[in-house]
């Protein structure tokens, strides 16, 4: 039962996430019957399954909400903003109940009662225009009784509550596993729920029940074949079995209830007999074609043509069936992380094997090494693909945030999204939520104006926040934009002067000015509120994005709006790097940041008067001599190499002894003893078994800027 309760919680959290999306979409399209049905079905599924697995509090609470939404389905209560507000509160309360079942904060029972009373009060107020309050009470009680009766299989749902939709017939074959009763599941409850959906024909298959001597009372030996005709659709049927899919063999197929099928055709479709077995039986009698030919009622060519058509249609149907079949399994995230770690180890071993094979004269070993390299690359790419999730899983969470904040601030704001199918590593997505919440809150609070100000400026009263995801090589660009007032660079500069972040003679480009927003404690808010203005947030955002090996950039135009662009790697597990050598030690620079590589000779140093700057096609590029930073004592080569990287639209050089070449790196985290070494983001194991440190280019770039400023001050 504990395993089933855990599975229920996981599925319930997913259903509640979908419920939130459906409610927000329903608010925008209140007459959408499909959305109303989705909300009702989600409530109904959560209620039924919670009772099945011992979550009585959730079942009782959700039942009351479902009662009101049944009135919505019947058209007696309209969808209003108030109804959506109450429904979202109910959804949050169910999540609190699920959390409490795992030992977290206890649920406030008074809040649950208040939510229920809100729903009942709303129903009374709505219907009161047509009937007296007493009639409303009676009607709500009647609906309560109806749904209770449906749940206990005493009566069917009244037809008036069913929306007019396309009716279809389905073949359901439900075969519970033997231990399903021990797990606490009652199959008869599921059968009752199926009967609620429409007209049913149910046949219990009892032929596998053993003799009394061999019968184990705790086991389930019965399976059910059900023909259901309903207007609720396939999803409604699947929802009934959503929490026991791993405890049964389930098949649901739509059937043509208009076509008059032969017995043999039905038996084959139900997989009760194979085509071969049926053919063997039928071969004992003459075929229709043979009888027609013997009677000379038709020509052989006509028979062949009809058989060809039959064969063609059969192939088309089989192809469609194969394309429509899809299967998936749920895997614990820790198992997936373990798989990625093992693949990383395999990549390292494969690199060692390839190196050994390359210096060997054994052609057979070299061939095996190449084959292992190809298979390892395929396995690596497939494993990385499994970890990828669409960014829409994150985007959908922010619709509720934008709605609630805009209501709190008295602003009208809508959300627009693009590129939701763009995929990112699941760990990147998990750690991306908090930074994006900070940015969106600032967009609504600082960026979007109030309706009257927008109207006076010639804008639409409703502001817009856009979330756009775009693939860019080995990275993904996420653009968060608003069409608000924009950011005044002069205002930022003045605030920075007042806080002592810059001096009065400091000259800054527009990009550098916007980057001041990321300084700790910096805020342009004139008043402190619960949403913003306390000087925390954007510096945390920048740190969070940089911890993901990403960058953040701000662009803004006064009166037009602001765009914040996040550049993030597709995955955190493996990166393409540039392998370099400094004093016989190896280091890796993330290739996504590298712009170009140039030579640095002693003459170049003299021209720069020993300052850490280089001229690259007329542009001054500050650089960091990594040999000096890492205290490497042996003398440098006469000609060193400068790896130029681009960070925040600024070019920075990293001076190394030698560039080895491109290298795909499996990232290993550094131990606690190296936590103070901020210049490194991890390490990797090379083919010969040696360790190479991965440079944190962001932190090195910040250090380069500070060193340049110190150098210019001294001169």
C-alpha positions as CSV (number, residue, x, y, z in Angstrom):
1,X,0.0,0.0,0.0
2,X,2.9,2.4,0.8
3,X,4.2,2.0,-2.7
4,X,0.8,2.7,-4.2
5,X,0.3,5.7,-2.0
6,X,3.7,7.0,-3.2
7,X,2.6,6.5,-6.8
8,X,-0.7,8.2,-6.1
9,X,1.0,11.3,-4.7
10,X,3.3,11.5,-7.7
11,X,0.4,11.2,-10.2
12,X,-1.8,13.5,-8.1
13,X,0.9,16.3,-8.2
14,X,1.0,15.9,-12.0
15,X,-2.8,16.1,-12.2
16,X,-2.8,19.2,-10.0
17,X,-0.2,20.9,-12.2
18,X,-2.4,20.2,-15.2
19,X,-5.4,21.3,-13.3
20,X,-3.8,24.7,-12.6
21,X,-3.1,25.1,-16.4
22,X,-6.7,24.1,-17.3
23,X,-8.2,26.6,-14.8
24,X,-6.1,29.5,-16.1
25,X,-7.0,28.6,-19.7
26,X,-10.7,28.3,-18.6
27,X,-10.5,31.8,-17.2
28,X,-9.6,33.1,-20.7
29,X,-12.1,30.9,-22.5
30,X,-15.0,30.4,-20.0
31,X,-17.3,28.8,-22.5
32,X,-14.8,26.1,-23.5
33,X,-16.6,22.8,-22.6
34,X,-13.5,20.8,-23.1
35,X,-11.6,22.8,-20.4
36,X,-14.6,22.4,-18.1
37,X,-14.6,18.7,-18.6
38,X,-10.8,18.5,-18.0
39,X,-11.2,20.4,-14.7
40,X,-14.1,18.1,-13.6
41,X,-12.3,15.0,-14.7
42,X,-9.2,16.0,-12.8
43,X,-11.2,16.6,-9.7
44,X,-13.1,13.3,-10.1
45,X,-9.9,11.3,-10.7
46,X,-8.2,12.8,-7.6
47,X,-11.3,12.2,-5.5
48,X,-11.8,8.6,-6.6
49,X,-8.2,7.6,-6.3
50,X,-7.6,9.3,-3.0
51,X,-10.5,7.3,-1.4
52,X,-9.0,4.1,-2.9
53,X,-5.6,4.7,-1.3
54,X,-6.6,6.0,2.1
55,X,-6.6,9.8,1.6
56,X,-10.1,10.3,3.0
57,X,-9.5,14.0,3.8
58,X,-8.6,14.8,0.1
59,X,-11.5,12.7,-1.1
60,X,-14.1,14.5,1.1
61,X,-12.7,18.0,0.2
62,X,-12.5,17.3,-3.5
63,X,-16.0,15.8,-3.6
64,X,-17.5,19.2,-2.6
65,X,-15.6,21.0,-5.3
66,X,-16.6,18.4,-7.9
67,X,-20.3,18.9,-6.9
68,X,-20.1,22.6,-7.9
69,X,-18.3,21.9,-11.1
70,X,-20.9,19.4,-12.1
71,X,-23.4,22.3,-12.0
72,X,-20.9,24.2,-14.2
73,X,-20.9,21.3,-16.7
74,X,-24.7,21.4,-16.8
75,X,-24.6,25.1,-17.6
76,X,-26.3,26.2,-14.3
77,X,-23.3,28.0,-13.0
78,X,-21.1,30.2,-15.3
79,X,-17.3,30.3,-15.2
80,X,-16.3,33.5,-13.6
81,X,-13.0,35.0,-12.3
82,X,-14.3,34.4,-8.7
83,X,-15.0,30.7,-9.5
84,X,-11.4,30.3,-10.9
85,X,-10.0,32.1,-7.8
86,X,-11.8,29.6,-5.5
87,X,-10.7,26.7,-7.6
88,X,-7.1,27.7,-7.6
89,X,-7.3,28.0,-3.8
90,X,-8.8,24.6,-3.6
91,X,-6.0,23.2,-5.8
92,X,-3.4,24.7,-3.5
93,X,-5.2,23.3,-0.5
94,X,-5.1,19.8,-2.0
95,X,-1.3,20.2,-2.5
96,X,-1.0,21.2,1.1
97,X,-2.9,18.0,2.1
98,X,-0.6,15.9,0.0
99,X,2.4,17.6,1.5
100,X,1.0,17.0,5.0
101,X,0.6,13.3,4.3
102,X,4.4,13.1,4.0
103,X,5.1,14.7,7.3
104,X,5.1,18.4,6.4
105,X,3.1,21.2,7.9
106,X,-0.4,20.2,9.0
107,X,-3.3,21.4,6.9
108,X,-5.5,24.3,8.2
109,X,-8.9,22.7,8.5
110,X,-10.6,26.1,8.9
111,X,-9.2,27.1,5.5
112,X,-10.6,24.0,3.9
113,X,-14.0,24.7,5.4
114,X,-13.8,28.4,4.2
115,X,-13.0,27.2,0.7
116,X,-16.0,24.9,0.6
117,X,-18.3,27.6,2.0
118,X,-17.0,30.0,-0.7
119,X,-18.0,27.5,-3.4
120,X,-21.5,26.9,-1.9
121,X,-22.0,30.6,-1.4
122,X,-21.0,31.3,-5.0
123,X,-23.4,28.6,-6.3
124,X,-26.3,30.1,-4.2
125,X,-25.6,33.7,-5.4
126,X,-25.5,32.6,-9.1
127,X,-28.6,30.5,-9.2
128,X,-30.6,32.9,-6.9
129,X,-31.4,35.1,-9.9
130,X,-33.7,32.3,-11.1
131,X,-34.8,30.5,-7.9
132,X,-35.2,31.1,-4.2
133,X,-32.4,30.4,-1.8
134,X,-34.3,27.3,-0.5
135,X,-34.5,25.9,-3.9
136,X,-30.8,26.5,-4.4
137,X,-30.0,24.6,-1.2
138,X,-32.2,21.8,-2.3
139,X,-30.7,21.7,-5.8
140,X,-27.1,21.6,-4.4
141,X,-28.1,18.9,-1.9
142,X,-29.7,17.0,-4.8
143,X,-26.5,17.2,-6.9
144,X,-24.5,16.1,-3.8
145,X,-26.8,13.1,-3.6
146,X,-26.6,12.4,-7.3
147,X,-22.8,12.3,-7.2
148,X,-22.8,10.2,-4.0
149,X,-25.2,7.8,-5.7
150,X,-23.0,7.6,-8.8
151,X,-19.9,6.9,-6.6
152,X,-21.7,4.1,-4.9
153,X,-23.1,2.7,-8.2
154,X,-26.7,3.3,-7.2
155,X,-27.6,5.3,-10.3
156,X,-26.1,6.7,-13.4
157,X,-25.2,10.4,-13.9
158,X,-28.2,12.2,-15.2
159,X,-28.0,12.8,-18.9
160,X,-28.5,16.5,-18.5
161,X,-25.1,16.8,-17.0
162,X,-23.4,15.3,-20.0
163,X,-22.3,17.8,-22.7
164,X,-23.3,17.0,-26.2
165,X,-20.3,15.3,-27.7
166,X,-19.4,12.6,-30.2
167,X,-20.4,9.2,-28.9
168,X,-17.9,6.4,-29.5
169,X,-17.6,2.7,-28.4
170,X,-14.5,1.3,-26.8
171,X,-13.3,-2.2,-26.0
172,X,-11.7,-2.4,-22.6
173,X,-9.8,-5.5,-21.4
174,X,-8.9,-5.2,-17.8
175,X,-6.8,-8.0,-16.3
176,X,-5.6,-7.2,-12.7
177,X,-2.4,-8.7,-11.5
178,X,-2.9,-11.4,-8.9
179,X,-1.6,-9.3,-5.9
180,X,-3.8,-6.3,-6.6
181,X,-6.2,-7.1,-3.8
182,X,-3.3,-7.3,-1.3
183,X,-2.3,-3.8,-2.4
184,X,-5.6,-2.4,-1.3
185,X,-7.2,-1.9,-4.7
186,X,-10.8,-2.9,-5.2
187,X,-11.4,-3.7,-8.9
188,X,-15.2,-3.5,-8.6
189,X,-14.9,0.2,-7.8
190,X,-13.1,0.7,-11.1
191,X,-15.8,-1.3,-12.9
192,X,-18.5,1.0,-11.2
193,X,-16.6,4.1,-12.4
194,X,-16.6,2.7,-16.0
195,X,-20.4,2.2,-15.8
196,X,-20.8,5.9,-14.9
197,X,-19.4,6.9,-18.3
198,X,-22.1,5.4,-20.4
199,X,-23.8,2.2,-21.6
200,X,-21.7,-0.9,-20.8
201,X,-21.7,-4.6,-21.6
202,X,-19.5,-6.4,-19.0
203,X,-18.3,-10.0,-19.2
204,X,-16.2,-11.4,-16.3
205,X,-13.6,-14.0,-17.4
206,X,-13.6,-16.6,-14.6
207,X,-12.0,-19.5,-16.4
208,X,-8.6,-19.0,-14.6
209,X,-10.1,-19.5,-11.2
210,X,-8.3,-22.6,-9.9
211,X,-9.9,-25.5,-7.9
212,X,-10.5,-24.9,-4.2
213,X,-7.4,-26.9,-3.3
214,X,-5.1,-24.6,-5.3
215,X,-7.0,-21.3,-4.7
216,X,-5.4,-18.5,-2.7
217,X,-8.1,-16.3,-1.3
218,X,-5.9,-13.1,-1.4
219,X,-5.3,-13.5,-5.2
220,X,-7.4,-12.0,-8.0
221,X,-8.1,-14.5,-10.8
222,X,-10.8,-12.7,-12.6
223,X,-10.4,-10.3,-15.6
224,X,-13.1,-8.3,-17.3
225,X,-14.0,-7.6,-21.0
226,X,-16.1,-4.4,-21.2
227,X,-17.7,-2.7,-24.2
228,X,-18.4,0.9,-23.4
229,X,-20.4,3.5,-25.4
230,X,-19.7,7.0,-24.1
231,X,-19.3,10.6,-25.1
232,X,-16.6,11.2,-22.5
233,X,-13.6,10.2,-24.7
234,X,-10.5,8.0,-24.2
235,X,-8.9,10.3,-21.6
236,X,-11.8,9.8,-19.2
237,X,-11.5,6.1,-19.4
238,X,-7.7,6.2,-18.9
239,X,-8.1,8.4,-15.9
240,X,-10.0,5.7,-14.1
241,X,-7.0,3.4,-14.3
242,X,-4.3,6.1,-13.9
243,X,-3.1,5.0,-10.5
244,X,-3.0,1.2,-11.1
245,X,-1.4,1.0,-14.5
246,X,1.5,-1.0,-13.0
247,X,-0.8,-3.4,-11.3
248,X,-2.8,-4.7,-14.3
249,X,-2.7,-5.5,-17.9
250,X,-4.9,-2.9,-19.6
251,X,-6.1,-2.5,-23.2
252,X,-8.4,0.2,-24.4
253,X,-9.4,0.3,-28.1
254,X,-11.9,2.4,-30.0
255,X,-14.2,0.1,-32.1
256,X,-16.5,0.8,-35.0
257,X,-20.0,0.2,-33.5
258,X,-21.6,0.9,-36.9
259,X,-19.9,-1.8,-39.0
260,X,-21.4,-5.2,-38.7
261,X,-18.4,-7.4,-38.1
262,X,-18.1,-11.1,-38.5
263,X,-17.4,-13.3,-35.4
264,X,-14.0,-14.2,-36.6
265,X,-13.0,-10.6,-37.2
266,X,-14.1,-9.7,-33.7
267,X,-12.2,-12.6,-32.1
268,X,-9.0,-11.5,-34.0
269,X,-9.4,-7.9,-32.9
270,X,-9.8,-9.0,-29.3
271,X,-6.7,-11.2,-29.7
272,X,-8.7,-14.2,-28.5
273,X,-7.5,-16.1,-31.5
274,X,-4.7,-15.6,-34.0
275,X,-5.3,-15.1,-37.7
276,X,-3.3,-18.3,-38.3
277,X,-5.5,-20.4,-36.0
278,X,-8.7,-19.0,-37.5
279,X,-7.3,-19.6,-41.0
280,X,-6.4,-23.2,-40.2
281,X,-10.0,-23.8,-39.1
282,X,-11.5,-22.0,-42.1
283,X,-9.3,-24.0,-44.4
284,X,-11.2,-27.1,-43.5
285,X,-14.1,-25.6,-45.5
286,X,-14.0,-24.0,-49.0
287,X,-13.3,-20.3,-49.2
288,X,-15.9,-17.9,-50.6
289,X,-13.7,-17.2,-53.7
290,X,-13.4,-20.9,-54.5
291,X,-17.2,-21.3,-54.2
292,X,-17.8,-18.3,-56.5
293,X,-15.3,-19.5,-59.1
294,X,-16.8,-23.1,-59.1
295,X,-20.2,-21.6,-59.6
296,X,-18.8,-19.4,-62.4
297,X,-20.5,-16.4,-60.7
298,X,-17.3,-14.2,-61.0
299,X,-14.0,-14.1,-62.8
300,X,-10.7,-15.0,-61.1
301,X,-9.2,-11.5,-61.9
302,X,-12.1,-9.9,-60.0
303,X,-11.4,-12.1,-57.0
304,X,-7.7,-11.2,-57.1
305,X,-8.6,-7.5,-57.3
306,X,-10.9,-7.7,-54.3
307,X,-8.3,-9.6,-52.3
308,X,-5.7,-7.0,-53.2
309,X,-7.9,-4.2,-51.9
310,X,-8.5,-6.2,-48.7
311,X,-4.8,-6.7,-48.3
312,X,-4.1,-3.0,-48.9
313,X,-6.7,-1.8,-46.3
314,X,-5.4,-4.3,-43.8
315,X,-1.8,-3.0,-44.2
316,X,-2.9,0.6,-43.9
317,X,-4.8,-0.2,-40.7
318,X,-1.8,-2.1,-39.2
319,X,0.5,0.8,-40.0
320,X,-1.8,3.3,-38.4
321,X,-2.1,1.1,-35.3
322,X,1.7,0.9,-35.0
323,X,2.1,4.6,-35.4
324,X,-0.6,5.3,-32.8
325,X,0.8,3.0,-30.2
326,X,3.1,4.7,-27.7
327,X,4.5,3.4,-24.4
328,X,6.4,5.0,-21.6
329,X,7.6,4.1,-18.1
330,X,8.2,6.2,-15.0
331,X,11.8,6.2,-13.8
332,X,13.1,7.5,-10.5
333,X,15.3,10.6,-11.1
334,X,18.1,9.2,-8.9
335,X,18.3,6.1,-11.2
336,X,18.6,8.4,-14.2
337,X,21.4,10.4,-12.5
338,X,23.2,7.1,-11.7
339,X,22.9,6.1,-15.3
340,X,24.4,9.4,-16.4
341,X,27.3,8.9,-14.0
342,X,28.0,5.4,-15.3
343,X,27.9,6.7,-18.9
344,X,30.4,9.3,-17.8
345,X,32.7,6.6,-16.4
346,X,32.3,4.6,-19.6
347,X,33.3,7.7,-21.7
348,X,36.5,8.0,-19.7
349,X,37.3,4.3,-20.0
350,X,36.6,4.4,-23.8
351,X,38.9,7.4,-24.2
352,X,41.7,5.4,-22.4
353,X,41.0,2.4,-24.6
354,X,41.2,4.5,-27.8
355,X,44.5,6.0,-26.7
356,X,46.0,2.6,-26.0
357,X,44.8,1.3,-29.3
358,X,46.1,4.2,-31.2
359,X,49.7,3.6,-30.0
360,X,49.3,-0.2,-30.5
361,X,50.1,-2.0,-33.7
362,X,47.3,-4.4,-33.2
363,X,44.8,-3.6,-36.0
364,X,42.1,-5.9,-34.4
365,X,42.3,-3.9,-31.1
366,X,42.1,-0.7,-33.0
367,X,39.0,-1.9,-34.8
368,X,37.4,-2.9,-31.5
369,X,38.3,0.5,-29.9
370,X,36.6,2.3,-32.8
371,X,33.5,0.2,-32.4
372,X,33.4,0.8,-28.7
373,X,33.9,4.6,-29.3
374,X,30.9,4.6,-31.7
375,X,28.7,2.7,-29.3
376,X,29.7,4.8,-26.4
377,X,28.9,8.0,-28.3
378,X,25.4,6.6,-29.2
379,X,24.8,5.6,-25.6
380,X,26.0,9.0,-24.3
381,X,23.7,10.9,-26.7
382,X,20.7,8.7,-25.9
383,X,21.3,9.0,-22.2
384,X,21.6,12.8,-22.4
385,X,18.4,12.8,-24.5
386,X,16.5,11.0,-21.7
387,X,17.5,13.8,-19.3
388,X,16.1,16.5,-21.6
389,X,12.7,18.1,-20.8
390,X,10.7,20.7,-22.8
391,X,11.0,24.2,-21.4
392,X,7.2,24.4,-21.4
393,X,7.2,22.4,-18.1
394,X,8.7,25.6,-16.6
395,X,6.9,28.2,-18.6
396,X,3.5,26.8,-17.6
397,X,4.2,27.4,-13.9
398,X,4.6,31.2,-14.4
399,X,1.1,31.8,-15.8
400,X,-0.3,31.5,-12.2
401,X,2.5,33.7,-10.9
402,X,1.8,36.4,-13.4
403,X,-2.0,36.3,-12.8
404,X,-1.7,36.5,-9.0
405,X,0.9,39.3,-9.0
406,X,-0.9,41.4,-11.6
407,X,-4.1,41.2,-9.5
408,X,-2.2,42.1,-6.4
409,X,-0.7,45.2,-8.0
410,X,-3.9,46.2,-9.9
411,X,-2.3,45.7,-13.3
412,X,-3.6,43.8,-16.4
413,X,-0.9,41.4,-17.6
414,X,-1.0,38.5,-19.9
415,X,1.7,35.9,-20.8
416,X,2.9,35.0,-24.2
417,X,5.2,32.0,-24.8
418,X,7.2,30.7,-27.8
419,X,9.5,27.7,-28.2
420,X,7.9,25.6,-25.4
421,X,9.2,22.4,-27.1
422,X,12.8,23.6,-26.8
423,X,14.5,21.0,-24.5
424,X,17.0,21.5,-21.6
425,X,18.7,19.2,-19.2
426,X,16.3,18.4,-16.3
427,X,18.8,19.7,-13.7
428,X,19.0,23.1,-15.6
429,X,15.2,23.3,-15.6
430,X,15.0,22.5,-11.9
431,X,17.5,25.2,-11.0
432,X,16.1,27.8,-13.4
433,X,12.8,28.3,-11.6
434,X,13.9,30.7,-8.8
435,X,15.9,33.0,-11.1
436,X,13.0,33.3,-13.5
437,X,10.5,34.0,-10.7
438,X,12.8,36.9,-9.6
439,X,12.9,38.3,-13.1
440,X,9.2,38.0,-13.8
441,X,8.3,39.6,-10.5
442,X,10.5,42.6,-11.4
443,X,9.0,42.8,-14.9
444,X,5.5,43.1,-13.4
445,X,6.5,45.4,-10.5
446,X,9.0,47.7,-12.1
447,X,8.3,47.3,-15.8
448,X,4.5,47.0,-16.6
449,X,2.7,50.3,-15.9
450,X,-0.8,50.6,-14.4
451,X,-3.7,50.6,-16.9
452,X,-4.3,54.3,-16.7
453,X,-0.6,55.2,-17.3
454,X,-0.5,52.8,-20.2
455,X,-3.6,54.3,-21.7
456,X,-2.2,57.8,-21.4
457,X,1.0,56.6,-23.1
458,X,-1.0,55.3,-26.1
459,X,-0.5,51.7,-25.1
460,X,-3.0,48.9,-24.6
461,X,-4.3,48.7,-21.0
462,X,-3.1,45.1,-20.8
463,X,0.6,44.6,-20.5
464,X,2.4,41.6,-21.9
465,X,5.3,39.4,-20.6
466,X,6.8,37.2,-23.2
467,X,8.8,34.0,-22.5
468,X,10.7,32.8,-25.6
469,X,13.1,29.9,-25.8
470,X,15.5,29.5,-28.8
471,X,18.2,26.9,-29.6
472,X,21.6,28.4,-30.2
473,X,24.2,25.8,-30.9
474,X,25.1,24.0,-27.7
475,X,23.0,26.5,-25.7
476,X,19.5,27.7,-25.3
477,X,18.5,31.3,-25.2
478,X,15.6,32.2,-22.9
479,X,14.3,35.8,-23.4
480,X,12.0,37.3,-20.8
481,X,10.5,40.5,-22.2
482,X,7.9,43.1,-21.0
483,X,6.3,45.9,-23.0
484,X,6.5,48.3,-20.0
485,X,8.2,51.6,-19.2
486,X,11.8,50.4,-19.8
487,X,14.9,51.2,-17.7
488,X,16.4,54.6,-17.7
489,X,20.3,54.2,-17.7
490,X,20.7,57.7,-16.1
491,X,18.5,56.6,-13.2
492,X,20.7,53.5,-12.7
493,X,23.9,55.6,-12.9
494,X,22.6,58.1,-10.3
495,X,21.6,55.3,-7.9
496,X,25.0,53.7,-8.3
497,X,26.7,57.1,-7.5
498,X,24.5,57.5,-4.4
499,X,25.5,54.0,-3.2
500,X,29.2,54.5,-3.9
501,X,29.3,51.7,-6.5
502,X,30.9,54.0,-9.1
503,X,32.6,57.3,-8.9
504,X,31.4,60.5,-10.7
505,X,34.2,60.3,-13.3
506,X,33.4,56.6,-14.2
507,X,32.6,56.2,-17.9
508,X,30.2,53.3,-18.7
509,X,28.6,51.9,-21.8
510,X,24.9,51.2,-21.8
511,X,25.6,47.5,-21.3
512,X,27.9,48.2,-18.4
513,X,25.3,50.5,-16.9
514,X,22.6,47.9,-17.1
515,X,25.0,45.4,-15.5
516,X,25.1,47.6,-12.4
517,X,21.6,46.2,-11.6
518,X,23.4,42.9,-10.7
519,X,25.5,44.6,-8.0
520,X,24.6,43.3,-4.4
521,X,22.1,45.6,-2.7
522,X,21.3,47.6,-5.8
523,X,17.6,48.5,-6.4
524,X,15.8,51.3,-8.3
525,X,12.5,50.8,-6.4
526,X,11.3,53.9,-4.7
527,X,9.3,52.0,-2.2
528,X,9.7,48.7,-0.4
529,X,7.0,46.2,-0.9
530,X,6.4,42.4,-0.5
531,X,7.3,42.0,-4.2
532,X,10.5,44.0,-4.6
533,X,12.6,47.0,-3.5
534,X,14.8,45.5,-0.8
535,X,17.9,45.3,-2.9
536,X,18.0,41.5,-3.2
537,X,17.2,39.5,-6.2
538,X,19.1,40.4,-9.3
539,X,22.5,39.7,-7.8
540,X,21.1,36.3,-6.7
541,X,19.7,35.8,-10.2
542,X,23.1,36.4,-11.8
543,X,24.9,34.1,-9.4
544,X,22.3,31.4,-10.0
545,X,22.6,31.7,-13.8
546,X,26.4,31.7,-13.6
547,X,26.3,28.6,-11.4
548,X,24.6,26.9,-14.4
549,X,27.5,28.0,-16.6
550,X,25.2,30.5,-18.2
551,X,25.2,34.3,-18.8
552,X,22.6,37.0,-18.4
553,X,22.1,40.2,-20.5
554,X,19.8,43.1,-20.2
555,X,18.5,45.3,-23.1
556,X,16.0,48.1,-22.5
557,X,14.4,51.0,-24.3
558,X,12.6,53.8,-22.4
559,X,8.8,53.6,-23.1
560,X,9.1,50.4,-25.1
561,X,10.2,47.7,-22.6
562,X,12.9,45.5,-21.3
563,X,14.3,42.1,-22.5
564,X,16.5,39.9,-20.2
565,X,18.3,37.1,-22.1
566,X,19.5,34.0,-20.3
567,X,22.1,31.9,-22.2
568,X,22.2,28.4,-20.8
569,X,24.0,25.2,-21.7
570,X,21.9,22.3,-23.0
571,X,23.3,20.0,-20.3
572,X,25.4,20.1,-17.2
573,X,26.7,16.6,-17.4
574,X,28.9,16.8,-20.5
575,X,30.4,19.9,-22.2
576,X,32.6,20.5,-25.2
577,X,35.8,22.0,-24.0
578,X,39.2,23.3,-25.2
579,X,42.0,21.4,-23.6
580,X,45.0,23.6,-22.8
581,X,48.4,23.1,-21.1
582,X,50.0,25.3,-18.5
583,X,53.3,24.2,-17.0
584,X,52.7,20.5,-17.8
585,X,49.2,20.7,-16.1
586,X,46.0,20.4,-18.1
587,X,42.9,22.6,-17.9
588,X,39.6,22.7,-19.8
589,X,37.9,25.9,-21.0
590,X,34.2,25.6,-22.0
591,X,34.2,25.8,-25.8
592,X,30.9,27.7,-25.9
593,X,32.6,30.7,-24.4
594,X,35.7,30.6,-26.7
595,X,35.8,33.2,-29.6
596,X,39.3,32.7,-30.9
597,X,42.9,32.0,-30.0
598,X,45.9,34.3,-30.7
599,X,49.6,34.2,-30.0
600,X,51.3,36.3,-27.3
601,X,55.1,36.9,-27.7
602,X,57.6,38.8,-25.6
603,X,57.5,41.6,-28.1
604,X,53.7,41.9,-27.6
605,X,54.3,42.2,-23.9
606,X,56.8,45.0,-24.4
607,X,54.4,46.9,-26.7
608,X,51.8,46.8,-23.9
609,X,54.4,48.0,-21.4
610,X,54.0,44.9,-19.3
611,X,50.3,45.6,-18.8
612,X,47.9,42.6,-19.1
613,X,46.3,43.8,-22.3
614,X,46.6,42.7,-25.9
615,X,45.6,44.3,-29.2
616,X,43.5,42.0,-31.3
617,X,42.5,43.6,-34.7
618,X,42.5,47.1,-33.2
619,X,40.6,46.1,-30.0
620,X,42.1,46.2,-26.5
621,X,41.5,42.9,-24.8
622,X,42.5,42.5,-21.1
623,X,43.9,39.1,-20.3
624,X,44.7,37.0,-17.2
625,X,48.2,35.2,-17.1
626,X,46.9,32.0,-15.7
627,X,50.5,30.8,-15.0
628,X,50.9,33.7,-12.5
629,X,47.5,33.2,-11.0
630,X,48.2,29.5,-10.4
631,X,51.7,30.1,-9.1
632,X,53.4,27.9,-11.7
633,X,57.2,28.5,-11.2
634,X,58.8,26.9,-14.3
635,X,59.6,29.4,-17.1
636,X,56.9,30.0,-19.8
637,X,57.5,29.3,-23.5
638,X,58.7,32.1,-25.7
639,X,55.3,32.3,-27.4
640,X,52.2,31.8,-25.3
641,X,48.6,31.4,-26.4
642,X,45.7,33.7,-25.6
643,X,42.3,32.1,-25.5
644,X,39.8,34.9,-26.0
645,X,36.4,34.3,-24.4
646,X,33.3,36.4,-24.5
647,X,31.4,37.1,-21.3
648,X,28.6,39.7,-21.0
649,X,29.5,41.2,-24.4
650,X,33.1,41.7,-23.1
651,X,36.2,40.0,-24.5
652,X,38.6,38.6,-22.0
653,X,41.9,36.7,-22.7
654,X,43.2,33.7,-20.8
655,X,46.9,33.1,-21.3
656,X,48.1,29.5,-21.5
657,X,51.2,27.7,-22.6
658,X,49.8,25.5,-25.3
659,X,46.4,24.6,-26.9
660,X,45.9,20.9,-27.2
661,X,42.6,20.8,-29.0
662,X,38.9,20.2,-28.5
663,X,37.9,17.7,-25.9
664,X,34.5,16.5,-24.8
665,X,34.4,16.6,-21.1
666,X,32.5,14.6,-18.5
667,X,32.2,16.9,-15.5
668,X,33.1,15.7,-12.1
669,X,32.3,17.9,-9.1
670,X,35.1,19.0,-6.8
671,X,35.3,17.7,-3.2
672,X,34.6,19.9,-0.2
673,X,38.3,20.5,0.3
674,X,38.4,22.5,-2.9
675,X,35.3,24.6,-2.3
676,X,37.4,27.7,-1.8
677,X,38.9,27.3,-5.3
678,X,36.3,29.5,-7.0
679,X,38.2,29.7,-10.3
680,X,37.2,26.1,-11.1
681,X,33.7,24.7,-11.8
682,X,34.7,21.0,-11.8
683,X,37.2,18.5,-13.1
684,X,37.5,15.7,-15.7
685,X,39.5,12.6,-16.1
686,X,41.6,12.5,-19.3
687,X,42.3,9.4,-21.4
688,X,45.6,8.7,-19.6
689,X,44.0,8.8,-16.2
690,X,45.3,12.3,-15.3
691,X,42.9,15.0,-14.0
692,X,42.2,18.3,-15.7
693,X,40.5,21.2,-13.9
694,X,37.6,22.9,-15.7
695,X,38.0,26.7,-15.6
696,X,35.1,28.9,-14.4
697,X,35.3,31.5,-17.1
698,X,32.7,33.8,-15.5
699,X,34.7,34.2,-12.3
700,X,37.9,34.6,-14.1
701,X,36.4,37.3,-16.3
702,X,35.3,39.2,-13.3
703,X,38.8,39.0,-11.9
704,X,40.2,40.2,-15.2
705,X,38.1,43.3,-15.1
706,X,39.2,44.1,-11.5
707,X,42.8,43.6,-12.4
708,X,42.5,45.9,-15.5
709,X,41.0,48.6,-13.3
710,X,43.8,48.3,-10.8
711,X,46.4,48.4,-13.6
712,X,44.8,51.5,-15.1
713,X,44.7,53.2,-11.7
714,X,48.4,52.5,-11.1
715,X,49.3,54.0,-14.4
